[in-house]
């Protein structure tokens, strides 16, 4: 499928509380090298040929929206506001983005920094539905660990806890799942239905997108597409931000 057929959904509603010692601005507005993270996303989309974008904004949404509108890349950007981002987490932001997007989608966590080549390889993957994985240790509690079956289809994501023996009897560890996912239009609609049902329960509103995605993965084939390079990072902590600055020196 050509990159131009995809809509990019970027989740940038959160306030990034773990980076308060670095900035009070949204993570997507953080400078990494000579560009803010949001502009890195948008420039990568332009480079690989994605033109349609859905930005789910929330915290300081006016600032983020203005930054997107003035980047000057001739992209078709739609804005969706998760104004209750403090009580409705990034899973609800994903739900809102899936409602607005049409056709096949590529979904991004807003705090992800990567080279355009990483995105180009992902778009060119053979499977219609996939999630990027990269090298990591199964013992890293912080990372989101992808567990796959014998066909390299992801059946479970394990986040911020150890993988237990029972899970490893059924699946094997394939690496760290980072926030870049690809779905056909059919699977976008199926994932939307799962998210609609999951977040209809008020008790689930703050749970991240990994929770409904695990329900989806149990019944639908989503491939693990391994990224050989280390030209990517997700920024959760000040240490990650410092590592992202080093990555930018290599990418730019």
C-alpha positions in Angstrom: 0.0 0.0 0.0 1.3 3.5 -0.9 2.1 5.9 2.0 -0.4 8.4 0.6 -3.3 6.0 1.3 -2.6 6.2 5.1 -3.9 8.7 7.6 -1.4 9.3 10.5 -3.0 9.6 13.9 -0.7 11.3 16.4 -1.6 11.3 20.1 -0.3 14.6 21.6 -3.0 15.3 24.3 -1.0 14.4 27.4 0.9 16.8 29.7 4.0 14.7 30.2 4.1 14.9 34.0 7.3 12.8 34.2 9.2 15.5 32.3 8.3 18.4 34.7 11.9 19.0 35.6 12.7 19.6 31.9 9.7 21.7 30.8 6.0 22.7 31.5 5.2 22.5 27.8 3.7 19.5 26.1 6.2 16.8 25.1 5.4 17.3 21.5 6.7 20.9 21.8 10.1 19.8 23.2 13.1 20.7 21.0 15.1 17.7 19.9 18.1 19.0 18.0 16.9 21.9 15.9 13.3 20.8 15.6 10.4 20.3 18.1 9.1 16.7 18.3 5.8 17.6 16.6 7.6 19.0 13.6 9.8 15.9 13.4 6.6 13.8 13.1 5.2 16.1 10.4 8.4 16.3 8.4 8.8 12.5 8.5 5.2 12.2 7.1 6.0 14.6 4.3 9.2 12.7 3.5 7.6 9.3 3.2 4.5 10.6 1.4 1.8 10.6 4.1 -0.3 13.7 3.6 -3.4 13.1 5.8 -2.9 13.7 9.6 -5.2 13.6 12.6 -3.7 15.3 15.7 -5.4 14.5 19.0 -4.6 17.5 21.1 -5.4 18.4 24.7 -2.8 20.0 27.1 -2.0 23.5 25.8 -3.9 22.6 22.6 -3.7 26.1 21.2 0.1 26.1 21.2 0.3 22.7 19.7 -2.3 23.5 17.0 -0.6 26.7 16.0 2.7 24.8 15.7 1.2 22.3 13.4 -0.6 24.9 11.3 2.5 27.0 10.7 5.0 24.2 9.9 4.4 24.9 6.1 4.4 21.4 4.7 1.1 21.3 2.8 -0.4 18.5 4.9 -4.1 17.9 5.4 -4.3 18.1 9.2 -7.5 17.6 11.2 -7.5 18.4 15.0 -9.4 16.5 17.6 -9.5 17.8 21.2 -9.3 15.5 24.2 -10.1 18.3 26.7 -10.4 15.9 29.6 -6.9 14.5 29.1 -6.3 14.5 32.9 -9.1 12.0 33.5 -9.2 10.4 30.0 -5.9 9.0 29.0 -4.2 8.3 25.7 -6.4 5.3 25.0 -9.4 7.7 24.8 -7.3 9.9 22.6 -6.7 6.9 20.3 -10.5 6.2 20.3 -11.1 9.8 19.2 -8.5 9.6 16.5 -9.9 6.4 15.1 -13.4 7.9 14.9 -12.2 10.8 12.7 -9.6 9.0 10.5 -10.8 7.3 7.3 -9.2 4.3 5.6 -5.9 2.7 6.7 -4.0 4.3 9.5 -0.6 4.6 11.1 -0.8 5.5 14.8 2.0 7.3 16.7 2.6 8.1 20.3 3.4 11.8 20.3 6.6 11.4 22.3 8.3 9.2 19.7 11.4 10.4 17.9 12.6 8.4 14.9 14.3 8.8 11.5 12.1 9.0 8.4 13.8 5.8 7.2 12.3 3.9 10.1 8.8 5.1 9.1 9.5 4.3 5.4 10.5 0.7 6.3 7.4 0.3 8.4 5.1 1.6 5.7 6.7 -0.8 3.2 6.1 -3.9 5.4 4.3 -6.9 3.9 1.6 -7.3 6.6 -1.5 -5.1 6.5 -1.5 -4.8 10.2 1.7 -4.5 12.2 3.4 -2.9 15.2 7.1 -1.9 15.3 9.3 -3.7 17.7 12.9 -3.0 18.5 15.8 -4.5 20.4 15.3 -4.6 24.2 15.7 -6.8 27.3 12.8 -8.9 28.5 13.9 -7.9 32.0 13.4 -4.1 31.3 10.3 -3.4 33.5 9.8 0.0 31.9 9.6 -1.1 28.3 6.5 -2.4 26.6 7.3 -6.0 25.8 5.8 -7.7 22.8 4.9 -11.4 23.0 4.3 -13.2 19.8 3.1 -16.6 18.7 4.8 -19.0 16.3 3.7 -16.9 13.3 5.3 -13.7 14.7 1.8 -12.3 15.4 1.7 -10.2 18.6 -0.7 -11.7 21.1 0.0 -9.6 24.1 1.8 -6.4 25.3 3.3 -6.4 28.8 4.0 -2.9 30.1 5.8 -1.8 33.3 5.9 -5.3 34.8 7.8 -8.5 34.4 6.7 -11.2 31.9 5.5 -14.2 33.9 6.3 -17.9 33.2 2.7 -18.7 32.1 2.9 -16.0 29.4 6.2 -17.4 28.1 4.7 -20.9 27.9 2.3 -19.5 25.3 4.4 -16.9 23.5 7.9 -15.7 23.0 9.4 -12.3 23.6 10.1 -10.4 20.3 11.3 -7.0 21.6 10.1 -3.7 22.7 6.9 -2.4 21.1 7.2 1.3 20.5 4.4 3.6 19.6 4.0 3.1 15.9 1.2 0.9 14.7 -0.3 0.2 11.2 -3.8 -1.0 10.4 -5.9 -1.6 7.3 -9.3 0.1 7.1 -11.0 -3.1 8.1 -8.9 -3.5 11.2 -9.2 0.2 12.0 -12.9 -0.3 12.3 -12.5 -3.4 14.4 -10.1 -1.7 16.7 -12.5 1.2 17.0 -15.3 -1.1 18.0 -13.1 -2.7 20.7 -12.1 0.8 22.0 -15.7 2.0 22.0 -16.8 -0.9 24.2 -13.7 -0.7 26.5 -14.0 3.0 27.2 -17.7 2.9 27.7 -16.8 1.6 31.2 -15.9 4.8 33.2 -13.4 2.7 35.2 -11.3 2.3 32.1 -11.0 5.9 31.0 -7.4 6.5 32.3 -6.1 3.2 31.1 -3.6 3.5 28.2 -4.2 2.1 24.7 -2.3 -1.0 25.5 -5.3 -2.3 27.5 -7.9 -2.4 24.7 -5.2 -3.3 22.2 -4.5 -6.5 24.2 -8.1 -7.4 23.8 -7.8 -6.8 20.1 -4.5 -8.8 19.7 -6.1 -11.9 21.3 -8.5 -12.2 18.4 -6.8 -10.4 15.4 -3.5 -10.9 13.6 -1.1 -8.0 14.1 2.5 -8.7 13.0 5.6 -7.9 14.9 7.8 -5.9 12.4 11.3 -5.7 13.8 13.3 -2.6 13.3 16.9 -3.5 13.1 18.3 0.1 13.7 18.3 2.0 16.9 17.2 5.2 15.2 14.2 5.7 17.5 13.4 6.5 21.1 10.3 7.2 23.1 10.7 10.0 25.6 9.2 9.2 29.0 11.8 10.5 31.4 14.5 13.2 31.5 17.1 10.5 30.8 15.2 9.6 27.6 15.1 13.3 26.6 18.9 13.5 26.9 19.3 10.3 24.9 16.9 11.8 22.2 19.3 14.8 21.9 22.1 12.4 21.2 20.0 10.6 18.6 19.2 13.9 16.9 22.9 14.5 16.4 23.1 11.3 14.5 19.9 11.7 12.5 20.4 15.3 11.5 
